[in-house]
């Protein structure tokens, strides 16, 4: 089955406080977006790459794909306001093709490794949905009043922090959003959560992630990510 990497790069990255989307920040000599795309393009088990960007950056990424000779990049499509809009844009791009595995990855995680990608693809032999995750190191509590007090200490041994890529059969994504979008109260922060809620009959497997597979979220993340990228490059 074809393995398609979908790089989500349509977000505004407002929490970083930058005047450009974080995926177009230069770190260790490349755009943040480039690091992710390069890793997936170089992976021998990845057949194609689709990049989802905001409409305003379509031409810029098309030009970048030509300059960098990203031969595996088959589609560069416009995303939407919400994260799931970008996932659906990628699903739509393959609607007339046979079913495939889609590895949905945040462009803001430029430190994804070849090993994580390999294990994610291998897990798709056993599951139709897979999440990359790591055990939570800190104790997590629930708060009933917006952080003023805490009332529940969660069992840390059962808690994992999600990363990306998240992998799915394309047909599963198509079906689950067909169901979810009929719910007037639908909200989503990630695709695995949508599958768990609306297609609970589909088990979501877990692939071990890495503490270095950091997501660029805040400006304070930049020095650490640049240091890790620079050392990996060396």
C-alpha positions in Angstrom: 0.0 0.0 0.0 1.3 3.5 -0.9 2.7 5.5 2.0 1.9 9.2 1.7 3.4 11.8 4.1 1.2 14.8 4.7 3.0 17.8 6.1 0.6 20.2 7.7 2.0 23.8 7.4 -1.1 26.0 7.1 -1.1 27.3 10.7 -0.4 30.9 11.6 1.8 30.0 14.6 0.5 33.0 16.6 1.7 31.7 19.9 5.3 32.1 18.9 4.8 35.8 18.6 6.7 35.9 15.3 5.7 38.1 12.3 5.8 35.1 10.0 4.3 31.6 10.3 6.7 29.5 12.4 7.1 26.9 9.5 8.9 29.6 7.6 11.4 30.5 10.3 15.0 29.8 9.4 16.7 27.3 11.8 20.0 25.6 11.3 20.2 26.9 7.7 16.7 25.8 6.5 13.1 26.7 7.0 11.4 24.7 9.7 9.2 23.3 7.0 12.2 22.1 5.0 13.5 19.9 7.8 10.3 17.9 8.0 9.9 17.6 4.2 13.5 16.6 3.7 13.3 13.8 6.3 10.1 12.3 4.7 11.4 12.7 1.2 14.6 10.9 2.0 12.8 8.0 3.7 12.8 4.9 1.4 9.3 3.7 2.6 7.6 7.1 1.8 6.3 7.0 -1.7 4.8 10.6 -2.0 4.6 13.8 0.0 1.8 16.3 0.2 2.3 19.7 1.7 -0.7 21.6 3.1 -0.2 25.4 3.4 -2.3 28.5 3.7 -3.5 30.0 0.5 -1.2 33.0 0.9 1.9 30.7 0.9 1.0 28.3 -1.9 3.2 29.9 -4.5 6.0 30.3 -2.1 6.0 26.6 -1.3 5.6 25.6 -4.9 8.7 27.6 -5.8 10.6 26.1 -2.8 9.7 22.6 -4.0 11.2 23.3 -7.4 14.3 24.9 -5.9 14.9 22.0 -3.5 14.1 19.4 -6.1 11.6 17.6 -3.8 10.7 14.9 -6.3 8.4 13.0 -4.0 6.2 16.1 -3.4 3.1 15.3 -5.6 0.6 17.8 -4.2 0.8 21.3 -2.6 -2.7 22.2 -1.5 -4.4 24.9 0.5 -5.5 24.2 4.0 -8.1 25.9 6.1 -8.7 27.7 9.4 -8.8 24.5 11.5 -6.3 21.7 11.6 -8.8 19.2 10.4 -9.5 21.3 7.4 -5.9 20.7 6.3 -6.2 16.9 6.9 -9.3 16.9 4.8 -7.6 18.9 2.0 -5.0 16.1 1.8 -7.7 13.4 1.9 -9.5 15.1 -1.0 -6.3 15.2 -3.0 -6.3 11.4 -3.1 -10.0 10.8 -3.5 -9.7 9.2 -7.0 -6.8 6.9 -6.0 -6.7 3.5 -4.3 -6.6 3.5 -0.5 -3.3 4.4 1.0 -1.6 5.1 4.3 -1.4 8.8 5.2 1.2 9.9 7.8 -0.1 13.3 9.1 2.8 15.3 10.4 3.1 18.8 11.9 5.6 20.9 10.0 6.4 22.5 13.4 8.1 19.2 14.5 11.3 19.5 12.4 13.2 16.8 14.4 11.1 13.8 13.4 13.5 10.9 12.8 13.8 8.2 10.2 13.3 5.6 12.9 9.9 7.1 14.1 8.7 7.1 10.5 9.8 3.5 9.9 8.0 2.3 13.1 4.9 4.2 12.2 4.7 2.6 8.8 5.4 -0.8 10.2 2.6 -0.4 12.8 0.1 0.2 9.9 0.4 -3.5 9.1 -1.5 -4.1 12.4 -3.6 -1.0 12.8 -5.7 1.3 10.7 -4.8 4.3 12.9 -1.5 4.9 14.7 -0.3 7.7 17.0 3.3 8.5 18.0 3.5 9.2 21.7 5.8 9.3 24.7 5.1 8.6 28.4 4.3 11.6 30.5 7.2 12.4 32.8 5.5 14.9 35.1 2.5 14.4 37.4 -0.7 15.7 35.7 -3.6 17.2 37.6 -7.1 18.3 36.7 -8.3 21.7 37.7 -12.0 22.6 38.0 -11.6 26.4 38.0 -9.1 27.4 35.3 -6.0 26.7 37.3 -6.8 28.2 40.7 -7.0 24.9 42.5 -6.6 21.2 41.6 -9.0 18.4 42.4 -7.7 15.2 40.7 -4.2 13.8 40.3 -4.1 11.5 37.3 -2.4 8.2 37.1 0.8 9.0 35.3 1.5 5.4 34.4 -1.5 5.6 32.0 -0.7 8.9 30.4 1.1 9.6 27.2 1.9 12.8 25.3 1.0 12.8 21.6 3.4 13.7 18.9 3.3 13.3 15.1 3.2 11.7 12.7 -0.2 10.2 13.2 -1.0 7.6 10.5 -4.3 6.4 9.1 -5.8 4.6 6.2 -7.1 7.3 4.0 -10.5 5.6 3.9 -10.7 5.8 7.7 -10.0 9.6 7.7 -12.7 10.0 5.0 -15.2 8.0 6.9 -14.6 9.5 10.4 -14.9 13.1 9.2 -18.0 12.2 7.3 -19.4 11.2 10.7 -17.9 13.9 12.8 -18.9 16.8 10.6 -22.6 15.8 11.1 -22.1 16.6 14.8 -23.1 20.3 15.4 -20.8 20.3 18.5 -17.8 18.8 16.8 -14.4 20.1 17.8 -11.0 18.6 17.1 -7.3 19.2 18.0 -6.0 16.1 16.3 -7.1 13.3 14.0 -6.5 10.4 16.5 -8.9 12.1 18.9 -11.5 12.3 16.2 -11.1 8.6 15.4 -11.3 7.6 19.1 -14.5 9.6 19.6 -16.4 8.9 16.4 -15.0 5.5 15.3 -14.3 3.8 18.7 -14.3 0.4 16.9 -11.0 1.3 15.3 -8.2 0.8 17.7 -5.4 3.4 17.7 -2.0 1.9 18.0 0.9 3.6 19.8 4.4 4.0 18.4 7.2 5.2 20.8 8.1 8.8 20.0 11.2 10.7 21.2 11.8 13.5 23.7 13.6 15.3 20.9 10.6 15.3 18.6 9.7 18.7 19.9 7.0 20.9 18.5 7.8 24.6 17.9 5.1 26.3 19.8 6.5 29.3 21.7 9.5 31.6 21.0 11.2 30.0 24.0 11.4 26.7 22.0 13.5 28.2 19.3 17.0 28.0 20.9 16.6 24.3 21.9 15.2 23.2 18.5 18.0 25.1 16.6 20.6 23.5 18.8 19.2 20.0 18.3 18.9 20.6 14.5 22.5 21.9 14.3 23.9 19.0 16.3 21.9 16.4 14.2 23.2 18.0 11.0 26.8 17.7 12.3 
